[in-house]
Structures are given as structure tokens and as C-alpha cells.
Amino acid sequence: MASDAAATAPSGKEGAAPAQRPPAPDLAAAERRRARRSRRYRRDVRWSPYAFVAPFFLFFAAFGLFPLLYTGWASLHRVELTAPTEMEWVGLRNFSRLIEDEFFWNALKNTFTIGIISTVPQLLIALGIAHLLNYKLRGSMFFRVAALTPYATSVAAATLVFVLMFGRDYGMVNWALGVAGIDPVDWQNGEWTSRIAVSTIVIWRWTGYNALIYLAAMQAIPNDLYESAALDGASRWQQFVHVTVPSLRPTILFTCVVSTIGATQLFGEPLLFNGGAGATGGADHQFQTLGLYLYEQGWVNLHLGRASAIAWTMFLILLLIGAVNWLLVRRLRKSA
């Protein structure tokens, strides 16, 4: 009986229901999805950088390139600010009038004079401050923030404070000169004194900014150079002259170019230094810069075509400065 039951009983493999296997995936559909993802990824890698930088170029085209081209077109016409759509073609007449205009040459001379007497002391003082901040000092972060504070100060606020300091009758500068036994100076109406006063404002505002640029460059100089110089017996001053300054040549050139460009565009400080004179830059135009002369022609005399010609002349001067910078950089690279 047992043998019959064993013979008639179904085995486990034969009696069990077959296992349900999952349906085979659609390989063609998966391949299509993979191909779509791959195409999207390639498009994203290729076009995403352009999408990220597109806002800058759109704003530059609207607020930079278009005004530049329109100003160039207006410089070839006689056009007044009261009727900016009424243009009369004059060709290069606006530029030729600048060559004959003594006020233009006076503004150009003042611009370069103020630029020199503000840029040279400014960069020298900034280099010295950066050298001091490069040492490990207590509260070094405080001094760095303090050095940058003038840069963050409003041009109007800073200039008005300096106007009070350089006042003829009650200014702090003349008070200090009186203590030293020197007669008071009419800073606003003198030719050189007014330029020196305006340059002082520029020096105060931008020295700390350039000092931090020099400091960042100094901290990138390898310490091995200083250690080798110290082993050779070089003093701190010799290390600064023969190690620090040569290593900072590209940075010094950069700050010289940027400061020169800023001096060429100088506007707010001389405008506010003598508020009664307005855009004339003093009673005798003694500190009228190119920026003030442009403003006077365009927004005071309402000669928009002449102002456009001055703007393009300033642009060409900046291009010349950029070309000189490029040549100097090439020479520095070859010498290195």
C-alpha cells in the first residue's frame, strides 16, 4: 500500500504550479529613453554655459553697447539735448572743434595732472600698508576692514567732508597750517592747491582698496623666497625690494592701469568740491576734468553732439591706455 501511494502521489516538481516570471522588458523602449537622456545631457552640457552668461551680455548690449554706438553716431551730428531726435550731419566737425577748443585741452591737462599726483602717492602708500598688513599682527582683520572703509564710503559724503577740511576760513587743514606758522591757503580757488585737494580725496578713497589687492598678491608669494633671502643675509628692507616688489610687478601694473582709467573718468570729486562753480571746475576752470567738461557741454550747454565727441575721445584715450598695458605685459612676460 505504501508503495502504491508513493507511486500514485505526484512529485513536488511535477505537481507544483509553474512560477510566474516578470514580463521581459521592452529593450527598444529602454534604449530610446536612454538615447533621449543622452541627447538632453549633451545639449545641457553644450548650451548651459551660454545660458548662464546670457543675462550679462543682454544687459551689456542694452546698457553698454547700444549707448556706446549711439553716442558714436551722435558725435557725428549737431544735436541738442532739447531735441535729441533732430540730428544734422556734420561729420568730424565736433572732433575738430575739440582740437581748437582751449577748454578741452585745459580739461585734458587737469585730468592727467590730477591723475598723476593722485595715482603715484596712492599706490606707494598702498604698497607700504600692504607690506605692514602682510605681517602677523593682532587684529589684522580689523585693520583690513578699516583699510577698505573709505572705498565703501559715498563719494558725496567723503567730498563734502573734505570740502569742510579744506575750507579757507574755518578748515582744519588751514588751522593746522596756522599752528605751524603758515598762512591760510585758498584751496578751492588756487590752481595747484585745488588739484592737490581733489587728489587728496582720491588718495583717501582708493588707497585701502589697492592695499588689499597688493596684500592678496603678497600672500601668494612663496615663503621659500624669503627664507632663501634671509639665509643669504638680506634684511627686511632688502627682501622687500628684491623679492616682494619684483614678484608684484604684474599686480602693480594692473593697479596702475586701473587707477589711470579711474583718473581719466574722474567726475564726482571735482564736481562736489566746489559746488558753487558747478561743472566749470572752479572760477578759472582750474580743476575741470574731462568728465566735468563732458557734463558741462551736454547737460549745461545742451550740446549733445559735442558731449558725445568728448565721450568718444575719452574712450579712445582708454583704448590707448589698454594698448600700452598690453605691450608692457608682453614685455614683462618675455623678461620673466
Secondary structure in CASP SS format (residue, H / E / C, confidence):
PFRMAT SS
TARGET T0000
AUTHOR 0000-0000-0000
METHOD secondary structure of the structure
MODEL  1
M C 1.00
A H 1.00
S H 1.00
D H 1.00
A H 1.00
A H 1.00
A H 1.00
T H 1.00
A C 1.00
P C 1.00
S C 1.00
G H 1.00
K H 1.00
E H 1.00
G H 1.00
A C 1.00
A C 1.00
P C 1.00
A C 1.00
Q C 1.00
R C 1.00
P C 1.00
P C 1.00
A C 1.00
P C 1.00
D C 1.00
L H 1.00
A H 1.00
A H 1.00
A H 1.00
E H 1.00
R H 1.00
R H 1.00
R H 1.00
A H 1.00
R H 1.00
R H 1.00
S H 1.00
R H 1.00
R H 1.00
Y H 1.00
R H 1.00
R H 1.00
D H 1.00
V H 1.00
R H 1.00
W H 1.00
S H 1.00
P H 1.00
Y H 1.00
A H 1.00
F H 1.00
V H 1.00
A H 1.00
P H 1.00
F H 1.00
F H 1.00
L H 1.00
F H 1.00
F H 1.00
A H 1.00
A H 1.00
F H 1.00
G H 1.00
L H 1.00
F H 1.00
P H 1.00
L H 1.00
L H 1.00
Y H 1.00
T H 1.00
G H 1.00
W H 1.00
A H 1.00
S C 1.00
L C 1.00
H E 1.00
R E 1.00
V E 1.00
E E 1.00
L C 1.00
T C 1.00
A E 1.00
P E 1.00
T E 1.00
E E 1.00
M E 1.00
E E 1.00
W E 1.00
V C 1.00
G C 1.00
L C 1.00
R H 1.00
N H 1.00
F H 1.00
S H 1.00
R H 1.00
L H 1.00
I H 1.00
E H 1.00
D C 1.00
E H 1.00
F H 1.00
F H 1.00
W H 1.00
N H 1.00
A H 1.00
L H 1.00
K H 1.00
N H 1.00
T H 1.00
F H 1.00
T H 1.00
I H 1.00
G H 1.00
I H 1.00
I H 1.00
S H 1.00
T H 1.00
V H 1.00
P H 1.00
Q H 1.00
L H 1.00
L H 1.00
I H 1.00
A H 1.00
L H 1.00
G H 1.00
I H 1.00
A H 1.00
H H 1.00
L H 1.00
L H 1.00
N C 1.00
Y C 1.00
K C 1.00
L C 1.00
R C 1.00
G C 1.00
S H 1.00
M H 1.00
F H 1.00
F H 1.00
R H 1.00
V H 1.00
A H 1.00
A H 1.00
L H 1.00
T H 1.00
P H 1.00
Y H 1.00
A H 1.00
T C 1.00
S C 1.00
V H 1.00
A H 1.00
A H 1.00
A H 1.00
T H 1.00
L H 1.00
V H 1.00
F H 1.00
V H 1.00
L H 1.00
M H 1.00
F C 1.00
G C 1.00
R C 1.00
D C 1.00
Y C 1.00
G C 1.00
M H 1.00
V H 1.00
N H 1.00
W H 1.00
A H 1.00
L H 1.00
G H 1.00
V H 1.00
A C 1.00
G C 1.00
I C 1.00
D C 1.00
P C 1.00
V C 1.00
D C 1.00
W C 1.00
Q C 1.00
N C 1.00
G C 1.00
E H 1.00
W H 1.00
T H 1.00
S H 1.00
R H 1.00
I H 1.00
A H 1.00
V H 1.00
S H 1.00
T H 1.00
I H 1.00
V H 1.00
I H 1.00
W H 1.00
R H 1.00
W H 1.00
T H 1.00
G H 1.00
Y H 1.00
N H 1.00
A H 1.00
L H 1.00
I H 1.00
Y H 1.00
L H 1.00
A H 1.00
A H 1.00
M H 1.00
Q H 1.00
A C 1.00
I C 1.00
P C 1.00
N H 1.00
D H 1.00
L H 1.00
Y H 1.00
E H 1.00
S H 1.00
A H 1.00
A H 1.00
L H 1.00
D C 1.00
G C 1.00
A C 1.00
S C 1.00
R H 1.00
W H 1.00
Q H 1.00
Q H 1.00
F H 1.00
V H 1.00
H H 1.00
V H 1.00
T H 1.00
V H 1.00
P H 1.00
S H 1.00
L C 1.00
R H 1.00
P H 1.00
T H 1.00
I H 1.00
L H 1.00
F H 1.00
T H 1.00
C H 1.00
V H 1.00
V H 1.00
S H 1.00
T H 1.00
I H 1.00
G H 1.00
A H 1.00
T H 1.00
Q C 1.00
L C 1.00
F C 1.00
G H 1.00
E H 1.00
P H 1.00
L H 1.00
L H 1.00
F H 1.00
N C 1.00
G C 1.00
G C 1.00
A C 1.00
G H 1.00
A H 1.00
T H 1.00
G C 1.00
G C 1.00
A C 1.00
D C 1.00
H C 1.00
Q C 1.00
F C 1.00
Q C 1.00
T C 1.00
L H 1.00
G H 1.00
L H 1.00
Y H 1.00
L H 1.00
Y H 1.00
E H 1.00
Q H 1.00
G H 1.00
W H 1.00
V H 1.00
N C 1.00
L C 1.00
H E 1.00
L H 1.00
G H 1.00
R H 1.00
A H 1.00
S H 1.00
A H 1.00
I H 1.00
A H 1.00
W H 1.00
T H 1.00
M H 1.00
F H 1.00
L H 1.00
I H 1.00
L H 1.00
L H 1.00
L H 1.00
I H 1.00
G H 1.00
A H 1.00
V H 1.00
N H 1.00
W H 1.00
L H 1.00
L H 1.00
V H 1.00
R H 1.00
R H 1.00
L H 1.00
R H 1.00
K H 1.00
S H 1.00
A C 1.00
END
